[in-house]
Amino acid sequence: MGDALVMQGRGLVKRFGHVTALDGTDFDLRAGEILAVIGDNGAGKSSLIKVLSGALIPDAGALSLDGERVYFRTPMDARRAGIETVYQDLAVAPAMTIAENLYLGREVRRPGVLGSVFRVLDKARMREEAERHMRALQIGIRTMTQAVETLSGGQRQGVAVARSVAFARHVVIMDEPTAALGVKEGTMVLDLIRRVRERGLSVVLISHNMPHVFEVADRIHVARLGRRAAVLNPRAISMSDTVAVMTGALSPELLPTEVLA
């Protein structure tokens, strides 16, 4: 993990009528890191993530990827730039197979006339590729022809993560990936997040679960009142002090320099 910035936001503003969701916030994501984004309700973290993933267009500010200014008008723009998002509701199709879910909207067609003219799908290749992605992330599912609705919550999360990793080139954004999971499945997903980083991708993790944040995050971006209150080093600050910064009970100016990341 280096200090090179993969993604950067400067002075990002987003208003909804009289409500200012982002009030000139900054954002820095380093190469090969897991950056947790935390904040109370109304802190602006959801709006920030939507700007990063192309779901919202900021009213002001600049976004850059690998040092180049980018303009995302839609989530598809962000995906074309190599940014994939795993949403809290997973957006998987329960009745479809694992392989079909991995390639949903990006189906591979058969080579030659069958694919170009008759638009026949290359199901065998999609199954093989899906199996390779699931195996690389060590997600223990035996067959790619299994319907997603037959999987456990943790396994469904695994399918959604594998889909994002299959197509991401820069960044994977994960919105509350361990919410509604039991202890065992939550631990499985945390291991999965680490393996995503090991594949050279940067991860943005949005989470309310502070023990999970402290277990996997390299740095913690604290959102407060539409701005970035601080970026903290989880190895140098307690969980209670982190929550105090998040709620405004502790000013970041009072923190020792080794705590700020």
C-alpha positions in Angstrom: 0.0 0.0 0.0 1.5 3.3 -1.1 0.6 7.0 -0.7 -0.2 7.4 -4.4 -3.8 8.6 -4.7 -6.1 6.6 -6.9 -9.1 8.8 -6.4 -9.5 12.4 -5.1 -12.4 14.7 -4.4 -11.9 18.4 -3.7 -14.6 20.8 -2.5 -17.5 18.6 -3.4 -20.9 20.2 -2.9 -24.3 18.7 -3.3 -27.6 20.4 -2.4 -31.1 19.1 -2.4 -33.3 22.2 -2.3 -32.5 23.9 1.0 -30.6 20.9 2.4 -26.8 20.8 1.8 -25.8 17.2 1.9 -22.1 17.9 0.9 -20.7 21.2 2.0 -17.3 21.3 0.2 -16.0 18.0 1.4 -12.7 16.5 0.4 -11.9 12.8 -0.2 -8.6 10.9 -0.8 -8.3 7.2 -1.6 -4.8 5.7 -1.7 -3.6 2.9 -3.9 -4.3 -0.6 -2.4 -5.9 0.5 0.8 -9.2 -0.1 2.6 -10.6 3.3 3.4 -13.6 3.2 5.8 -16.2 6.0 5.6 -18.1 6.6 8.8 -20.6 9.2 9.9 -23.9 9.8 11.7 -27.1 9.9 9.7 -27.1 13.2 7.7 -23.3 13.4 7.8 -23.2 13.2 4.0 -21.5 9.8 3.5 -24.3 8.4 1.3 -24.2 11.5 -1.0 -20.4 11.3 -1.1 -20.5 7.6 -2.2 -23.2 8.4 -4.8 -20.9 11.1 -6.2 -17.9 8.8 -6.3 -20.0 6.1 -8.1 -21.7 8.4 -10.6 -25.2 8.1 -9.1 -25.1 11.9 -8.2 -23.6 14.8 -10.1 -22.0 17.3 -7.7 -23.1 20.9 -7.8 -19.5 22.1 -7.3 -16.0 20.6 -6.7 -13.7 18.3 -8.6 -13.2 14.6 -8.8 -10.1 12.9 -10.2 -8.9 9.4 -10.9 -5.2 8.6 -11.2 -4.6 12.4 -11.2 -6.9 13.0 -14.2 -10.1 15.0 -13.8 -13.2 12.9 -14.4 -16.8 13.8 -14.9 -19.3 11.1 -14.0 -22.9 11.7 -15.3 -24.1 8.2 -14.6 -23.1 5.1 -12.8 -22.1 3.6 -16.2 -19.5 6.4 -16.6 -17.9 5.3 -13.3 -18.0 1.7 -14.3 -16.3 2.5 -17.6 -13.6 4.2 -15.5 -13.1 1.0 -13.5 -15.1 1.8 -10.4 -17.6 -0.8 -9.2 -20.1 -0.5 -6.4 -21.7 -3.2 -4.2 -24.9 -1.7 -2.8 -26.5 -2.6 0.5 -29.5 -4.3 -1.3 -27.0 -6.3 -3.4 -29.0 -5.8 -6.6 -28.7 -9.5 -7.4 -31.4 -11.4 -9.4 -32.5 -14.2 -7.0 -34.0 -16.6 -9.6 -30.9 -16.4 -11.9 -27.8 -18.5 -11.5 -24.5 -17.3 -10.0 -22.8 -17.1 -13.4 -25.8 -15.2 -14.9 -25.6 -12.7 -12.0 -21.9 -12.2 -12.4 -22.4 -11.2 -16.1 -25.8 -9.5 -15.7 -25.9 -6.6 -18.1 -22.4 -7.6 -19.5 -23.2 -11.0 -21.0 -20.6 -12.6 -23.2 -21.7 -13.6 -26.7 -20.5 -16.6 -28.7 -17.7 -15.8 -31.2 -18.5 -15.4 -34.9 -21.9 -15.2 -36.5 -23.7 -16.9 -33.7 -22.8 -14.1 -31.3 -22.8 -11.1 -33.7 -25.9 -11.9 -35.7 -27.9 -14.3 -33.6 -26.7 -12.9 -30.3 -26.3 -16.3 -28.8 -24.7 -16.2 -25.3 -21.5 -18.0 -24.5 -22.8 -19.7 -21.3 -19.9 -22.1 -21.0 -17.4 -19.3 -21.0 -19.4 -17.2 -18.5 -19.6 -20.3 -16.2 -15.9 -20.9 -16.4 -15.0 -17.2 -15.8 -17.5 -17.0 -12.9 -15.9 -20.1 -11.3 -12.5 -18.6 -11.7 -13.5 -15.3 -10.0 -15.3 -17.1 -7.2 -12.3 -19.4 -6.6 -9.8 -16.5 -6.7 -11.8 -14.8 -3.9 -12.1 -18.2 -2.1 -15.8 -18.1 -2.0 -16.8 -21.7 -1.4 -19.7 -22.4 -3.8 -19.5 -25.7 -5.8 -21.6 -24.9 -8.9 -22.1 -21.7 -10.9 -25.5 -23.0 -12.1 -27.0 -22.7 -8.6 -29.8 -20.1 -8.3 -28.7 -17.1 -6.1 -32.0 -17.4 -4.1 -30.7 -20.8 -2.7 -27.6 -19.1 -1.2 -27.0 -17.8 2.3 -26.7 -14.1 3.0 -22.9 -14.2 3.2 -22.7 -16.2 -0.1 -25.0 -13.7 -1.8 -22.7 -11.0 -0.7 -19.8 -13.0 -2.1 -21.5 -13.1 -5.5 -22.1 -9.4 -5.5 -18.5 -8.7 -4.5 -17.1 -11.2 -7.0 -19.1 -9.4 -9.7 -17.6 -6.1 -8.8 -14.1 -7.4 -8.6 -14.5 -9.1 -12.0 -14.9 -5.8 -13.7 -13.2 -3.2 -11.4 -9.9 -1.8 -12.5 -9.4 0.8 -9.8 -11.9 0.9 -7.0 -14.5 -1.2 -5.3 -17.1 0.7 -3.2 -18.9 -1.4 -0.6 -22.0 0.0 1.1 -22.7 -1.7 4.5 -21.5 -5.2 3.2 -21.9 -6.9 6.6 -25.3 -5.4 7.6 -27.9 -8.0 8.4 -25.3 -10.8 8.5 -24.5 -13.1 11.4 -21.1 -13.2 13.1 -19.7 -16.0 11.0 -20.9 -14.6 7.7 -19.8 -11.1 8.7 -16.3 -12.5 9.3 -16.4 -14.2 5.9 -17.2 -11.0 4.2 -14.4 -9.1 6.0 -12.0 -11.8 4.8 -13.4 -11.2 1.3 -12.7 -7.5 1.6 -9.1 -8.2 2.5 -8.7 -10.5 -0.5 -10.1 -7.7 -2.8 -7.3 -5.4 -1.6 -4.8 -8.2 -2.1 -5.8 -8.2 -5.8 -4.5 -4.7 -6.0 -7.8 -2.8 -5.8 -8.6 0.1 -3.5 -11.7 -0.4 -1.3 -14.1 2.2 0.0 -16.0 0.6 2.9 -19.1 2.4 4.2 -20.1 0.9 7.6 -21.9 1.5 10.9 -20.2 -1.5 12.4 -17.2 0.0 14.3 -15.6 -3.3 15.3 -15.6 -4.3 11.6 -14.2 -0.9 10.6 -11.3 -1.3 13.1 -10.7 -4.9 12.0 -10.1 -4.2 8.3 -9.6 -0.4 7.6 -6.2 1.1 6.9 -7.6 4.6 7.4 -11.0 6.0 8.5 -12.6 9.0 6.7 -14.9 10.7 9.2 -17.9 12.5 7.6 -19.6 15.2 9.7 -22.1 17.8 8.7 -21.4 17.4 5.0 -17.6 17.8 5.3 -14.6 15.6 6.0 -14.0 16.1 9.8 -10.8 14.0 9.9 -8.9 11.0 8.5 -7.9 8.7 11.3 -5.3 5.9 11.8 -7.3 3.0 13.4 -4.1 1.6 14.9 -3.4 4.9 16.9 -6.9 5.8 18.1 -9.5 4.1 20.3 -12.9 3.2 19.0 -14.5 5.5 21.6 -12.4 8.5 20.5 -13.3 7.8 16.9 -17.0 7.8 17.7 -16.5 11.1 19.7 -14.9 12.7 16.6 -17.8 11.4 14.5 -20.5 12.9 16.8 -18.6 16.2 17.4 -17.9 15.5 21.0 -14.1 15.5 20.3 -12.5 18.1 18.1 -9.9 16.7 15.6 -7.6 19.6 16.5 -7.2 18.1 20.0 -5.9 14.8 18.6 -2.2 14.0 18.5 -0.6 14.0 15.1 0.1 10.2 15.0 -3.7 9.7 15.1 -4.3 11.6 11.9 -3.7 9.6 8.7 
